[in-house]
Amino acid sequence: MIGDRIKDMRLQKRYSITRLAEKAQISKSYLSQIEKGSNSNPSLQMLHKIAASLGTSVDYLIDETNEHTEADHHISEEWLELLGRAIDQGMTQEDFIEFYQYLSFKKNLQTVKNSKH
């Protein structure tokens, strides 16, 4: 299932398996195993890399009820590269959520301070 989705998206983007493996910074043989179903349980980190390289989410790759449409948010190459670098540096999804919550809190705090003046 996951492998089929990855392969379908790769072909839609007209990426060779080599190109996607390079973009995701994973081995071509590992990607091939996932696409063929020989590796049906890839790590979350690998799925993040593949999803980011395809401009989609891990949720889409693993959720059989989730339909991908052109109306979905588009992630620019710059954002994908930034996300890839963060993952390579060891940033987890939990780290990202925590950082996002911190920034939201900080912005809300600034809004409250500004409204008091």
N, C-alpha and C positions, 0 to 999 in steps of 0.2 A: 504494500500500500504506500508506504513512505517513498520507497524506491520509484514507484510508478509516478507519483506526483513530482518528484525531483526530475525524473527523466522528461516528463511532459513539459514542465516549465523550462527545462534546459533546451529542449527542441523548439519551443515557442520563441525563445530568445535567440535561436539559431547558434547556440553555443555548442562546440564540440565537448566531449567529455574532458579532453585535455584542458580546454580553456576554462571550464567551470572549476576543475580541480586546482588550476593555477590561481584563479580569482579567490577561491575559498581557502587557499593555502593548505590543501590536503592532498594526499597521494591519489593519483589517477586510479590505481588498483582498489583503494579503499572506496572511492566514489563508485566505481564499477560494481563492487560487491553490494553496496547499498542499493543501487539501481536494479540489480538482478535479483535482489531479495536474499542473497547469501548472508548478508549482515542485516538482519531485520531489527536490530536494537542498537543503532549508533548512539554515541554519547550526545548529551545535550549541547556541549561545546561544539561538536562537529555539525550538529543540526543548525546551530546559530550561524556558523560560518557559511554553510551552504545556503541557508535562507537569506542571509544578508547579501550574498553574491547574486542571488536570483531576484532580489528586491521584493521579498515576501517575508512572511513571519513563520516561526517554528510552529505556531498554532495551525496555520494553513497546512503545513507539511504533515502534521500528525492527526488532524481532525478530519475524519471522513465526511462529516456533514458540512464542513466549511467550504463554501464555493468562492473561488477567486475570480474577481471581475476586474475589468479595466477601470472601473470607478473606485477601486481600492486606492488608498493613499499611495502615492509614488514616493519612493525613497531615492534621493539623488545619489549619484556615485560618491560624492563627497561625504555624505552621511554614512553610506555603507563602508567606506574606507575608515572613517572615524570609529564606527562601531567595531569593525574588524580589529583595529589597533587596540581598542579598549579590551576586547576579548583576549587578544594575544598577550596583553599585559596582566591578564588574570581577573579582569572585572567580570563579575557574575551578574545574572539578571537581578538577583536580590540587591547587589551593590547599586545597580542602575536605579532600581525602584527607590532605594533609600536616598540616593543622591537627588532624584527627582522630587521626592517628598520634602527633602531639606530645602531645595530651591523654592518650591511652592510655599513652604512655611515662611521663608525669608521674604519672598515677594509680598505675601499677605501681611506680614509684620510691617513692612515698609508702607503698604497701602494704609494701614491703620494709623501709623505715625503721621503720614501726610494728611489724613483726614482730620486729625486733631488740631492741625495748624491752620 
